[in-house]
Amino acid sequence: MPNFVKVAGISDLKPGENKVVNVNGVDVALFNVNGEFFAIGNTCLHRGGPLGEGFLEEDVVTCPWHGWRFNVKTGENAMMPNAKVPKYEVKVEGNDVMVAVD
């Protein structure tokens, strides 16, 4: 059973915003896509750039270092779907955004 950890309040991220959060020692990129929250691994597969600091457009984040793009709903690379960053389960309870990395 997943162990959910509170990482933010729903008002902490407006639609179209993202940030890096830490869940039990794991850096996670958290995104708000039109009021729905998604979480993926923060480390880009190319050179380790911080995806949580990237540019979010619709449901795709662009790594700020070298422009690799990942779907925040699936973790898939936009050009190479077999190249995936981890995708984490997210739930909202009341005003809390919670993420599980197990």
Phi and psi restraints in degrees (value plus and minus 20) as a CYANA .aco file:
   2 PRO   PHI     -83.4   -43.4
   2 PRO   PSI     124.3   164.3
   3 ASN   PHI    -123.1   -83.1
   3 ASN   PSI      80.7   120.7
   4 PHE   PHI    -103.1   -63.1
   4 PHE   PSI     119.9   159.9
   5 VAL   PHI    -144.5  -104.5
   5 VAL   PSI     113.4   153.4
   6 LYS   PHI     -88.2   -48.2
   6 LYS   PSI     107.5   147.5
   7 VAL   PHI    -139.0   -99.0
   7 VAL   PSI     -37.3     2.7
   8 ALA   PHI    -187.6  -147.6
   8 ALA   PSI     147.4   187.4
   9 GLY   PHI    -117.8   -77.8
   9 GLY   PSI     134.9   174.9
  10 ILE   PHI     -81.6   -41.6
  10 ILE   PSI     -45.9    -5.9
  11 SER   PHI    -103.9   -63.9
  11 SER   PSI     -25.3    14.7
  12 ASP   PHI     -93.7   -53.7
  12 ASP   PSI     -47.1    -7.1
  13 LEU   PHI    -146.8  -106.8
  13 LEU   PSI      97.1   137.1
  14 LYS   PHI    -100.0   -60.0
  14 LYS   PSI     140.0   180.0
  15 PRO   PHI     -72.8   -32.8
  15 PRO   PSI     112.8   152.8
  16 GLY   PHI      71.0   111.0
  16 GLY   PSI     -21.1    18.9
  17 GLU   PHI    -124.6   -84.6
  17 GLU   PSI     141.4   181.4
  18 ASN   PHI    -169.9  -129.9
  18 ASN   PSI     142.4   182.4
  19 LYS   PHI    -182.0  -142.0
  19 LYS   PSI     147.1   187.1
  20 VAL   PHI    -114.5   -74.5
  20 VAL   PSI     111.9   151.9
  21 VAL   PHI    -146.6  -106.6
  21 VAL   PSI     141.5   181.5
  22 ASN   PHI    -134.4   -94.4
  22 ASN   PSI     107.1   147.1
  23 VAL   PHI    -141.7  -101.7
  23 VAL   PSI      86.3   126.3
  24 ASN   PHI      30.5    70.5
  24 ASN   PSI      23.3    63.3
  25 GLY   PHI      67.2   107.2
  25 GLY   PSI     -19.5    20.5
  26 VAL   PHI    -128.3   -88.3
  26 VAL   PSI     105.4   145.4
  27 ASP   PHI     -95.9   -55.9
  27 ASP   PSI     107.5   147.5
  28 VAL   PHI    -147.1  -107.1
  28 VAL   PSI     119.6   159.6
  29 ALA   PHI    -112.6   -72.6
  29 ALA   PSI     101.1   141.1
  30 LEU   PHI    -129.1   -89.1
  30 LEU   PSI     114.4   154.4
  31 PHE   PHI    -150.5  -110.5
  31 PHE   PSI     125.8   165.8
  32 ASN   PHI    -132.7   -92.7
  32 ASN   PSI      90.7   130.7
  33 VAL   PHI    -130.5   -90.5
  33 VAL   PSI      82.1   122.1
  34 ASN   PHI      32.5    72.5
  34 ASN   PSI      21.5    61.5
  35 GLY   PHI      67.8   107.8
  35 GLY   PSI     -22.2    17.8
  36 GLU   PHI    -129.2   -89.2
  36 GLU   PSI     116.4   156.4
  37 PHE   PHI    -120.4   -80.4
  37 PHE   PSI     120.8   160.8
  38 PHE   PHI    -156.8  -116.8
  38 PHE   PSI     131.3   171.3
  39 ALA   PHI    -157.2  -117.2
  39 ALA   PSI     113.8   153.8
  40 ILE   PHI    -154.8  -114.8
  40 ILE   PSI     149.5   189.5
  41 GLY   PHI     -78.5   -38.5
  41 GLY   PSI     123.4   163.4
  42 ASN   PHI    -101.9   -61.9
  42 ASN   PSI     -33.3     6.7
  43 THR   PHI    -119.0   -79.0
  43 THR   PSI      97.5   137.5
  44 CYS   PHI     -84.1   -44.1
  44 CYS   PSI     122.1   162.1
  45 LEU   PHI     -90.9   -50.9
  45 LEU   PSI     -39.7     0.3
  46 HIS   PHI     -93.1   -53.1
  46 HIS   PSI     -85.4   -45.4
  47 ARG   PHI    -156.8  -116.8
  47 ARG   PSI      -2.8    37.2
  48 GLY   PHI      63.9   103.9
  48 GLY   PSI      -1.9    38.1
  49 GLY   PHI     -83.0   -43.0
  49 GLY   PSI     135.8   175.8
  50 PRO   PHI    -103.8   -63.8
  50 PRO   PSI      81.0   121.0
  51 LEU   PHI     -81.8   -41.8
  51 LEU   PSI     -50.5   -10.5
  52 GLY   PHI     -88.1   -48.1
  52 GLY   PSI     -30.1     9.9
  53 GLU   PHI    -126.3   -86.3
  53 GLU   PSI     -12.6    27.4
  54 GLY   PHI    -100.6   -60.6
  54 GLY   PSI    -197.8  -157.8
  55 PHE   PHI    -116.2   -76.2
  55 PHE   PSI     100.9   140.9
  56 LEU   PHI    -116.5   -76.5
  56 LEU   PSI     105.3   145.3
  57 GLU   PHI    -150.8  -110.8
  57 GLU   PSI      94.7   134.7
  58 GLU   PHI      37.8    77.8
  58 GLU   PSI    -136.5   -96.5
  59 ASP   PHI    -133.8   -93.8
  59 ASP   PSI       4.6    44.6
  60 VAL   PHI    -143.5  -103.5
  60 VAL   PSI     110.8   150.8
  61 VAL   PHI    -125.4   -85.4
  61 VAL   PSI     119.6   159.6
  62 THR   PHI    -126.0   -86.0
  62 THR   PSI     105.4   145.4
  63 CYS   PHI     -80.4   -40.4
  63 CYS   PSI     112.8   152.8
  64 PRO   PHI     -91.0   -51.0
  64 PRO   PSI     -34.2     5.8
  65 TRP   PHI    -105.0   -65.0
  65 TRP   PSI     -72.7   -32.7
  66 HIS   PHI    -155.7  -115.7
  66 HIS   PSI      -9.5    30.5
  67 GLY   PHI      62.7   102.7
  67 GLY   PSI      -9.8    30.2
  68 TRP   PHI     -85.5   -45.5
  68 TRP   PSI     123.6   163.6
  69 ARG   PHI    -138.4   -98.4
  69 ARG   PSI     116.7   156.7
  70 PHE   PHI    -152.3  -112.3
  70 PHE   PSI     121.1   161.1
  71 ASN   PHI     -97.1   -57.1
  71 ASN   PSI     104.3   144.3
  72 VAL   PHI     -95.8   -55.8
  72 VAL   PSI     -34.7     5.3
  73 LYS   PHI    -103.5   -63.5
  73 LYS   PSI     -50.4   -10.4
  74 THR   PHI    -137.0   -97.0
  74 THR   PSI     -40.8    -0.8
  75 GLY   PHI      63.5   103.5
  75 GLY   PSI     -21.3    18.7
  76 GLU   PHI     -97.0   -57.0
  76 GLU   PSI     122.5   162.5
  77 ASN   PHI     -88.9   -48.9
  77 ASN   PSI     118.0   158.0
  78 ALA   PHI     -84.2   -44.2
  78 ALA   PSI     -49.9    -9.9
  79 MET   PHI    -119.0   -79.0
  79 MET   PSI     -47.9    -7.9
  80 MET   PHI    -149.7  -109.7
  80 MET   PSI      65.8   105.8
  81 PRO   PHI     -76.0   -36.0
  81 PRO   PSI     -42.0    -2.0
  82 ASN   PHI     -96.4   -56.4
  82 ASN   PSI     -36.4     3.6
  83 ALA   PHI    -110.2   -70.2
  83 ALA   PSI      88.7   128.7
  84 LYS   PHI    -146.9  -106.9
  84 LYS   PSI     122.7   162.7
  85 VAL   PHI    -113.5   -73.5
  85 VAL   PSI     138.0   178.0
  86 PRO   PHI     -79.5   -39.5
  86 PRO   PSI     123.0   163.0
  87 LYS   PHI    -133.1   -93.1
  87 LYS   PSI     114.6   154.6
  88 TYR   PHI    -136.1   -96.1
  88 TYR   PSI     129.7   169.7
  89 GLU   PHI     -93.4   -53.4
  89 GLU   PSI     115.3   155.3
  90 VAL   PHI    -146.1  -106.1
  90 VAL   PSI     121.6   161.6
  91 LYS   PHI    -162.3  -122.3
  91 LYS   PSI     133.6   173.6
  92 VAL   PHI    -133.0   -93.0
  92 VAL   PSI     106.1   146.1
  93 GLU   PHI    -142.0  -102.0
  93 GLU   PSI      91.6   131.6
  94 GLY   PHI      42.8    82.8
  94 GLY   PSI    -137.1   -97.1
  95 ASN   PHI    -123.0   -83.0
  95 ASN   PSI     -13.0    27.0
  96 ASP   PHI    -120.2   -80.2
  96 ASP   PSI     114.8   154.8
  97 VAL   PHI    -119.3   -79.3
  97 VAL   PSI     105.5   145.5
  98 MET   PHI    -144.5  -104.5
  98 MET   PSI     121.9   161.9
  99 VAL   PHI    -149.1  -109.1
  99 VAL   PSI     121.9   161.9
 100 ALA   PHI    -136.2   -96.2
 100 ALA   PSI     111.0   151.0
 101 VAL   PHI    -125.8   -85.8
 101 VAL   PSI     -20.6    19.4
